[in-house]
């Protein structure tokens, strides 16, 4: 009889091993929507008040860690590009660069932002 119980329990465990229980809902639930909306609103507000010549450290202090970043040196200038999410495009739970505004810094100072400034690099 014990042998039958072991086989039954083992079979049940194997059948359930492929099951996944989702706790916390979907990425697009109300709390996550609220969080990314608040972040985007904050990012848009800060970016709309930026001025060229603002230091990299000042911008990072206001906006925090960027979603993406790039850095390179060319023509004697160190260039850093920070990408901050400013527009929701995809409901996939991932932030992509097309959902971000690029901020361009040369030698530690903000020289421009937006797609046009990024394309001119």
MMTF fields as JSON, N, C-alpha, C and O atoms, coordinates in Angstrom:
{
  "mmtfVersion": "1.0.0",
  "mmtfProducer": "UNKNOWN",
  "numBonds": 483,
  "numAtoms": 484,
  "numGroups": 121,
  "numChains": 1,
  "numModels": 1,
  "chainsPerModel": [1],
  "groupsPerChain": [121],
  "chainIdList": ["A"],
  "bondAtomList": [4, 2, 8, 6, 12, 10, 16, 14, 20, 18, 24, 22, 28, 26, 32, 30, 36, 34, 40, 38, 44, 42, 48, 46, 52, 50, 56, 54, 60, 58, 64, 62, 68, 66, 72, 70, 76, 74, 80, 78, 84, 82, 88, 86, 92, 90, 96, 94, 100, 98, 104, 102, 108, 106, 112, 110, 116, 114, 120, 118, 124, 122, 128, 126, 132, 130, 136, 134, 140, 138, 144, 142, 148, 146, 152, 150, 156, 154, 160, 158, 164, 162, 168, 166, 172, 170, 176, 174, 180, 178, 184, 182, 188, 186, 192, 190, 196, 194, 200, 198, 204, 202, 208, 206, 212, 210, 216, 214, 220, 218, 224, 222, 228, 226, 232, 230, 236, 234, 240, 238, 244, 242, 248, 246, 252, 250, 256, 254, 260, 258, 264, 262, 268, 266, 272, 270, 276, 274, 280, 278, 284, 282, 288, 286, 292, 290, 296, 294, 300, 298, 304, 302, 308, 306, 312, 310, 316, 314, 320, 318, 324, 322, 328, 326, 332, 330, 336, 334, 340, 338, 344, 342, 348, 346, 352, 350, 356, 354, 360, 358, 364, 362, 368, 366, 372, 370, 376, 374, 380, 378, 384, 382, 388, 386, 392, 390, 396, 394, 400, 398, 404, 402, 408, 406, 412, 410, 416, 414, 420, 418, 424, 422, 428, 426, 432, 430, 436, 434, 440, 438, 444, 442, 448, 446, 452, 450, 456, 454, 460, 458, 464, 462, 468, 466, 472, 470, 476, 474, 480, 478],
  "bondOrderList": [1, 1, 1, 1, 1, 1, 1, 1, 1, 1, 1, 1, 1, 1, 1, 1, 1, 1, 1, 1, 1, 1, 1, 1, 1, 1, 1, 1, 1, 1, 1, 1, 1, 1, 1, 1, 1, 1, 1, 1, 1, 1, 1, 1, 1, 1, 1, 1, 1, 1, 1, 1, 1, 1, 1, 1, 1, 1, 1, 1, 1, 1, 1, 1, 1, 1, 1, 1, 1, 1, 1, 1, 1, 1, 1, 1, 1, 1, 1, 1, 1, 1, 1, 1, 1, 1, 1, 1, 1, 1, 1, 1, 1, 1, 1, 1, 1, 1, 1, 1, 1, 1, 1, 1, 1, 1, 1, 1, 1, 1, 1, 1, 1, 1, 1, 1, 1, 1, 1, 1],
  "groupList": [{"groupName": "UNK", "atomNameList": ["N", "CA", "C", "O"], "elementList": ["N", "C", "C", "O"], "formalChargeList": [0, 0, 0, 0], "bondAtomList": [1, 0, 2, 1, 3, 2], "bondOrderList": [1, 1, 2], "singleLetterCode": "X", "chemCompType": "L-PEPTIDE LINKING"}],
  "groupTypeList": [0, 0, 0, 0, 0, 0, 0, 0, 0, 0, 0, 0, 0, 0, 0, 0, 0, 0, 0, 0, 0, 0, 0, 0, 0, 0, 0, 0, 0, 0, 0, 0, 0, 0, 0, 0, 0, 0, 0, 0, 0, 0, 0, 0, 0, 0, 0, 0, 0, 0, 0, 0, 0, 0, 0, 0, 0, 0, 0, 0, 0, 0, 0, 0, 0, 0, 0, 0, 0, 0, 0, 0, 0, 0, 0, 0, 0, 0, 0, 0, 0, 0, 0, 0, 0, 0, 0, 0, 0, 0, 0, 0, 0, 0, 0, 0, 0, 0, 0, 0, 0, 0, 0, 0, 0, 0, 0, 0, 0, 0, 0, 0, 0, 0, 0, 0, 0, 0, 0, 0, 0],
  "groupIdList": [1, 2, 3, 4, 5, 6, 7, 8, 9, 10, 11, 12, 13, 14, 15, 16, 17, 18, 19, 20, 21, 22, 23, 24, 25, 26, 27, 28, 29, 30, 31, 32, 33, 34, 35, 36, 37, 38, 39, 40, 41, 42, 43, 44, 45, 46, 47, 48, 49, 50, 51, 52, 53, 54, 55, 56, 57, 58, 59, 60, 61, 62, 63, 64, 65, 66, 67, 68, 69, 70, 71, 72, 73, 74, 75, 76, 77, 78, 79, 80, 81, 82, 83, 84, 85, 86, 87, 88, 89, 90, 91, 92, 93, 94, 95, 96, 97, 98, 99, 100, 101, 102, 103, 104, 105, 106, 107, 108, 109, 110, 111, 112, 113, 114, 115, 116, 117, 118, 119, 120, 121],
  "secStructList": [7, 2, 2, 2, 2, 2, 2, 2, 2, 2, 2, 2, 2, 2, 2, 2, 6, 6, 7, 7, 7, 7, 7, 1, 7, 7, 6, 6, 1, 2, 2, 2, 2, 2, 2, 2, 2, 2, 2, 2, 2, 2, 2, 2, 2, 2, 2, 2, 6, 7, 7, 6, 6, 7, 5, 2, 2, 2, 2, 2, 2, 2, 2, 7, 1, 7, 1, 3, 3, 3, 3, 3, 3, 3, 6, 6, 3, 3, 3, 3, 3, 3, 3, 3, 3, 7, 1, 7, 7, 7, 1, 1, 1, 7, 7, 7, 4, 4, 4, 3, 3, 3, 3, 3, 3, 3, 6, 6, 3, 3, 3, 3, 3, 1, 2, 2, 2, 2, 2, 6, 7],
  "xCoordList": [0.803, 0.0, 0.85, 0.51, 1.958, 2.85, 3.45, 3.654, 3.735, 4.302, 3.331, 3.76, 2.049, 1.02, 0.94, 0.761, 1.071, 1.043, 2.239, 2.103, 3.411, 4.612, 4.482, 4.851, 3.957, 3.761, 2.744, 2.936, 1.668, 0.631, 1.196, 0.955, 1.953, 2.538, 3.576, 3.613, 4.408, 5.415, 4.766, 5.232, 3.701, 2.987, 2.384, 2.445, 1.807, 1.2, 2.269, 2.047, 3.423, 4.502, 5.008, 5.292, 5.123, 5.583, 4.571, 4.939, 3.305, 2.263, 2.225, 1.962, 2.486, 2.432, 3.728, 3.751, 4.802, 6.091, 6.101, 6.92, 5.223, 5.147, 4.219, 4.107, 3.545, 2.605, 3.343, 4.332, 2.856, 3.425, 2.303, 1.226, 2.564, 1.583, 2.069, 3.161, 1.266, 1.631, 1.089, -0.112, 1.98, 1.587, 1.901, 2.995, 0.968, 1.243, 0.645, 0.809, -0.037, -0.735, 0.159, 1.316, -0.387, 0.318, 1.141, 0.935, 2.075, 2.909, 2.077, 2.448, 0.974, 0.141, -0.993, -2.007, -0.841, -1.882, -1.85, -0.959, -2.815, -2.947, -1.715, -1.328, -1.079, 0.065, 1.267, 1.965, 1.529, 2.673, 2.393, 3.301, 1.148, 0.809, 1.02, 1.55, 0.6, 0.752, 2.221, 2.6, 3.049, 4.48, 5.144, 5.849, 4.933, 5.607, 5.018, 5.729, 3.745, 3.156, 3.763, 4.059, 3.947, 4.564, 6.002, 6.435, 6.733, 8.119, 8.184, 8.974, 7.358, 7.341, 6.955, 7.561, 5.961, 5.534, 6.666, 6.938, 7.327, 8.462, 9.568, 10.088, 9.932, 10.999, 10.665, 11.514, 9.437, 9.021, 9.088, 9.519, 8.665, 8.692, 10.118, 10.409, 11.007, 12.397, 13.047, 13.697, 12.871, 13.495, 12.983, 13.754, 11.712, 11.167, 11.736, 11.645, 12.319, 12.904, 14.424, 15.043, 15.037, 16.493, 16.983, 16.257, 18.227, 18.887, 20.224, 20.891, 20.608, 21.929, 22.967, 22.796, 24.048, 25.088, 24.932, 25.829, 23.784, 23.579, 24.552, 24.793, 25.102, 26.093, 25.436, 24.272, 26.215, 25.784, 25.364, 24.33, 26.147, 25.82, 24.499, 23.726, 24.237, 22.984, 21.781, 20.773, 21.9, 20.791, 20.566, 19.427, 21.642, 21.494, 20.879, 20.103, 21.21, 20.62, 19.122, 18.377, 18.682, 17.253, 16.47, 15.323, 17.095, 16.381, 16.737, 16.016, 17.822, 18.222, 18.919, 19.449, 18.908, 19.579, 18.835, 17.618, 19.545, 18.878, 18.464, 18.987, 17.525, 17.106, 18.182, 18.367, 18.886, 19.995, 21.042, 20.738, 22.267, 23.306, 24.324, 24.517, 24.974, 26.045, 27.146, 26.879, 28.377, 29.492, 30.567, 30.863, 31.152, 32.237, 33.026, 32.56, 34.217, 35.049, 35.243, 35.499, 35.119, 35.333, 35.706, 35.141, 36.652, 37.079, 37.454, 37.157, 38.099, 38.552, 37.478, 37.741, 36.283, 35.2, 34.687, 34.465, 34.501, 33.865, 32.359, 31.845, 31.66, 30.216, 29.519, 29.902, 28.495, 27.648, 26.211, 25.778, 25.475, 24.056, 23.28, 23.502, 22.364, 21.495, 20.093, 19.618, 19.433, 18.079, 17.121, 17.293, 16.105, 15.084, 13.72, 13.366, 12.966, 11.651, 10.712, 10.531, 10.115, 9.205, 7.908, 6.978, 7.815, 6.566, 6.363, 7.248, 5.18, 4.818, 4.468, 3.629, 5.108, 4.845, 4.345, 3.407, 4.967, 4.689, 4.192, 4.752, 3.164, 2.667, 3.308, 2.625, 4.65, 5.364, 6.141, 6.851, 6.017, 6.699, 8.168, 8.852, 8.671, 10.071, 10.154, 9.314, 11.161, 11.41, 12.402, 13.419, 12.11, 13.003, 13.433, 12.817, 14.488, 15.018, 14.011, 14.039, 13.109, 12.126, 11.077, 10.249, 11.106, 10.213, 10.926, 10.371, 12.147, 12.99, 13.379, 13.346, 13.746, 14.318, 15.815, 16.226, 16.639, 18.088, 18.538, 18.067, 19.455, 20.074, 21.553, 22.212, 22.082, 23.458, 24.335, 24.023, 25.442, 26.406, 27.759, 28.196, 28.415, 29.788, 30.657, 30.399, 31.699, 32.616, 31.862, 32.202, 30.837, 30.112, 29.018, 28.408, 28.744, 27.699, 26.637, 26.946, 25.388, 24.266, 24.327, 24.355, 24.347, 24.387, 23.086, 22.853, 22.236, 20.961, 20.23, 20.772, 18.981, 18.189, 17.16, 16.846, 16.645, 15.643, 16.24, 17.459, 15.362, 15.783, 16.666, 17.641, 16.343, 17.13, 18.555, 19.503, 18.721, 20.064, 20.815, 22.017, 20.128, 20.766, 21.199, 22.273, 20.386, 20.735, 21.928, 22.602, 22.198, 23.31, 24.658, 25.692, 24.649, 25.926, 26.829, 27.938],
  "yCoordList": [-1.199, 0.0, 1.268, 2.231, 1.288, 2.446, 2.69, 3.836, 1.604, 1.723, 2.461, 3.273, 2.195, 2.849, 4.34, 5.161, 4.698, 6.107, 6.865, 7.997, 6.233, 6.874, 7.146, 8.221, 6.172, 6.352, 7.454, 8.26, 7.504, 8.526, 9.919, 10.851, 10.059, 11.353, 11.766, 12.925, 10.833, 11.129, 11.549, 12.484, 10.871, 11.228, 12.618, 13.406, 12.913, 14.235, 15.325, 16.396, 15.06, 16.042, 16.293, 17.435, 15.249, 15.416, 16.193, 17.025, 15.921, 16.623, 18.102, 18.947, 18.418, 19.805, 20.566, 21.791, 19.865, 20.55, 21.559, 22.478, 21.419, 22.371, 23.528, 24.426, 23.546, 24.611, 25.815, 25.675, 26.982, 28.215, 28.999, 29.161, 29.475, 30.28, 31.72, 32.027, 32.589, 34.004, 34.728, 34.704, 35.369, 36.147, 37.6, 37.912, 38.488, 39.903, 40.463, 41.652, 39.661, 40.169, 40.39, 39.97, 41.052, 41.344, 42.601, 43.403, 42.764, 43.957, 45.207, 46.301, 45.058, 46.216, 46.394, 47.011, 45.86, 46.088, 47.544, 48.296, 47.941, 49.348, 49.908, 51.044, 49.136, 49.675, 49.878, 50.884, 48.946, 49.13, 50.229, 50.978, 50.34, 51.44, 52.772, 53.722, 52.821, 54.05, 54.399, 55.566, 53.4, 53.651, 54.183, 55.191, 53.52, 54.013, 55.329, 56.148, 55.548, 56.843, 57.965, 59.04, 57.712, 58.719, 58.988, 60.139, 57.934, 58.085, 58.896, 59.836, 58.544, 59.281, 60.741, 61.637, 60.979, 62.357, 63.15, 64.285, 62.547, 63.205, 63.484, 64.598, 62.468, 62.637, 63.752, 64.595, 63.767, 64.812, 66.203, 67.162, 66.307, 67.602, 68.105, 69.272, 67.215, 67.625, 67.995, 69.035, 67.148, 67.397, 68.693, 69.428, 68.985, 70.214, 71.475, 72.56, 71.34, 72.498, 72.538, 73.416, 71.61, 71.596, 72.742, 73.274, 73.097, 74.104, 73.542, 72.828, 73.867, 73.439, 74.039, 75.136, 73.279, 73.703, 73.124, 73.263, 72.466, 71.816, 70.645, 69.939, 70.44, 69.375, 67.99, 67.829, 67.018, 65.623, 65.206, 64.558, 65.569, 65.204, 65.819, 65.173, 67.05, 67.712, 66.992, 66.772, 66.627, 65.933, 64.565, 64.177, 63.843, 62.53, 62.684, 61.829, 63.751, 64.004, 64.24, 63.856, 64.867, 65.162, 63.975, 63.75, 63.208, 62.133, 60.732, 59.778, 60.6, 59.289, 58.469, 59.01, 57.171, 56.247, 56.189, 56.002, 56.347, 56.29, 54.864, 53.898, 54.75, 53.429, 52.81, 51.593, 53.632, 53.204, 54.307, 55.458, 53.951, 54.973, 54.514, 53.32, 55.496, 55.262, 56.267, 57.354, 55.901, 56.799, 56.538, 55.387, 57.612, 57.463, 58.771, 59.819, 58.684, 59.862, 60.043, 59.081, 61.277, 61.593, 63.062, 63.909, 63.361, 64.735, 65.488, 66.674, 64.794, 65.441, 65.692, 66.349, 65.191, 65.4, 64.058, 63.128, 63.974, 62.807, 63.029, 64.035, 62.082, 62.2, 61.117, 59.948, 61.511, 60.59, 60.851, 62.0, 59.768, 59.882, 59.082, 57.883, 59.758, 59.103, 59.05, 60.028, 57.916, 57.723, 57.552, 56.661, 58.418, 58.342, 58.108, 58.754, 57.185, 56.856, 58.05, 58.604, 58.428, 59.581, 59.31, 60.11, 58.203, 57.894, 56.39, 55.644, 55.967, 54.548, 54.151, 54.788, 53.103, 52.631, 51.195, 50.878, 50.321, 48.89, 48.377, 48.726, 47.567, 46.97, 45.608, 44.6, 45.601, 44.341, 44.253, 43.274, 45.252, 45.23, 45.59, 45.578, 45.911, 46.272, 47.702, 48.135, 48.415, 49.749, 49.618, 48.937, 50.264, 50.254, 51.688, 52.64, 51.833, 53.169, 54.057, 55.276, 53.458, 54.291, 54.857, 55.674, 54.433, 54.975, 56.009, 56.491, 56.334, 57.221, 58.486, 58.537, 59.499, 60.716, 60.694, 60.563, 60.822, 60.861, 62.257, 63.262, 62.305, 63.543, 63.438, 62.484, 64.41, 64.353, 65.321, 66.502, 64.77, 65.55, 65.468, 64.388, 66.6, 66.634, 67.251, 68.343, 66.497, 66.922, 67.305, 68.283, 66.523, 66.68, 67.717, 67.945, 68.366, 69.397, 69.036, 68.517, 69.316, 69.024, 69.913, 71.139, 69.278, 70.044, 69.946, 70.746, 68.979, 68.844, 67.601, 66.769, 67.489, 66.307, 66.098, 67.01, 64.897, 64.545, 63.811, 63.701, 63.31, 62.502, 63.274, 62.726, 64.527, 65.314, 65.489, 65.334, 65.806, 65.962, 64.633, 64.613, 63.54, 62.218, 61.83, 61.255, 62.134, 61.803, 62.612, 62.192, 63.759, 64.601, 64.155, 64.722, 63.143, 62.677, 62.106, 61.67],
  "zCoordList": [0.0, 0.0, 0.0, -0.687, 0.763, 0.782, -0.589, -0.991, -1.311, -2.647, -3.567, -4.386, -3.446, -4.257, -3.93, -4.83, -2.65, -2.236, -2.805, -3.269, -2.766, -3.282, -4.774, -5.248, -5.514, -6.954, -7.217, -8.127, -6.439, -6.621, -6.35, -7.117, -5.249, -4.901, -5.948, -6.359, -6.377, -7.389, -8.7, -9.351, -9.09, -10.32, -10.212, -11.156, -9.067, -8.868, -8.898, -9.464, -8.295, -8.3, -9.71, -10.071, -10.507, -11.879, -12.702, -13.531, -12.471, -13.221, -12.858, -13.714, -11.597, -11.15, -11.367, -11.248, -11.68, -11.817, -12.956, -12.945, -13.93, -15.036, -14.762, -15.598, -13.621, -13.305, -12.748, -12.029, -13.084, -12.58, -11.93, -12.502, -10.747, -10.045, -10.082, -9.603, -10.646, -10.733, -9.518, -9.248, -8.795, -7.634, -7.929, -8.4, -7.663, -7.856, -9.127, -9.4, -9.909, -11.078, -12.268, -12.284, -13.263, -14.506, -14.369, -13.458, -15.285, -15.271, -15.541, -15.115, -16.235, -16.546, -15.543, -15.869, -14.313, -13.328, -12.889, -13.285, -12.076, -11.705, -11.019, -11.294, -10.124, -9.392, -10.304, -10.175, -11.229, -12.122, -13.136, -13.496, -13.604, -14.513, -13.813, -14.39, -12.569, -11.813, -11.643, -11.749, -11.381, -11.167, -12.429, -12.373, -13.575, -14.782, -15.249, -15.83, -15.011, -15.37, -14.541, -15.063, -13.247, -12.379, -12.807, -12.853, -13.119, -13.562, -14.841, -14.938, -15.833, -17.102, -16.888, -17.476, -16.059, -15.808, -15.168, -15.562, -14.179, -13.526, -14.533, -14.594, -15.328, -16.323, -17.299, -17.59, -17.809, -18.753, -18.118, -18.758, -16.866, -16.187, -16.016, -16.281, -15.57, -15.364, -16.698, -16.807, -17.706, -19.013, -19.623, -20.241, -19.465, -20.057, -19.413, -19.988, -18.231, -17.547, -17.622, -17.02, -18.346, -18.462, -19.334, -20.174, -19.104, -19.933, -20.38, -19.632, -21.598, -22.052, -21.099, -20.566, -20.905, -19.984, -18.591, -17.76, -18.319, -17.023, -16.909, -17.888, -15.731, -15.558, -15.543, -15.174, -15.952, -15.94, -14.538, -14.371, -13.53, -12.148, -11.695, -10.988, -12.095, -11.728, -12.336, -11.665, -13.615, -14.284, -13.651, -13.39, -13.406, -12.745, -11.367, -10.94, -10.669, -9.358, -9.442, -8.54, -10.519, -10.687, -11.238, -10.851, -12.151, -12.833, -12.347, -12.637, -11.623, -11.134, -12.208, -13.179, -12.02, -12.93, -14.256, -14.268, -15.379, -16.684, -17.035, -16.481, -17.957, -18.438, -19.315, -19.309, -20.062, -20.916, -20.891, -20.577, -21.222, -21.363, -22.386, -22.61, -23.002, -23.969, -23.661, -23.148, -23.974, -23.745, -24.789, -25.111, -25.317, -26.278, -26.343, -25.898, -26.901, -27.127, -28.624, -29.349, -29.078, -30.494, -30.611, -29.919, -31.48, -31.746, -30.468, -30.327, -29.552, -28.327, -27.292, -26.285, -27.51, -26.55, -26.042, -26.817, -24.718, -24.126, -24.2, -23.713, -24.814, -24.989, -24.191, -24.243, -23.45, -22.695, -23.127, -23.222, -23.388, -23.726, -22.694, -22.527, -22.001, -21.032, -21.614, -22.19, -21.466, -21.987, -20.82, -19.989, -20.763, -19.717, -20.357, -21.343, -19.788, -20.334, -20.193, -19.109, -21.338, -21.356, -22.093, -21.999, -22.829, -23.534, -23.616, -24.035, -23.207, -23.232, -24.662, -25.3, -25.162, -26.52, -26.548, -27.279, -25.753, -25.824, -24.473, -23.434, -24.482, -23.247, -23.032, -22.851, -23.057, -22.915, -21.605, -21.376, -20.75, -19.471, -19.545, -18.522, -20.726, -20.92, -21.447, -22.236, -21.007, -21.548, -22.69, -22.56, -23.802, -24.961, -25.251, -24.771, -26.035, -26.316, -27.027, -26.86, -27.829, -28.522, -27.567, -27.971, -26.315, -25.294, -24.417, -23.43, -24.79, -23.982, -24.739, -25.968, -23.969, -24.527, -24.243, -23.09, -25.297, -25.078, -24.648, -25.179, -23.679, -23.219, -23.538, -23.125, -24.27, -24.755, -23.95, -23.798, -23.442, -22.667, -23.355, -23.752, -23.494, -24.009, -22.922, -22.416, -22.592, -21.526, -20.252, -19.586, -19.925, -18.668, -18.648, -17.603, -19.799, -19.846, -20.875, -21.948, -20.535, -21.423, -22.658, -22.553, -23.835, -25.084, -25.87, -26.777, -25.538, -26.233, -25.779, -25.051, -26.224, -25.913, -27.001, -27.766, -27.059, -28.06, -29.246, -29.382, -30.102, -31.251, -32.222, -32.737, -32.479, -33.43, -32.924, -33.693, -31.659, -31.091, -31.136, -31.399, -30.887, -30.892, -32.307, -32.486, -33.298, -34.687, -35.189, -36.129, -34.582, -35.008, -34.458, -34.808, -33.6, -33.024, -34.073, -33.763]
}
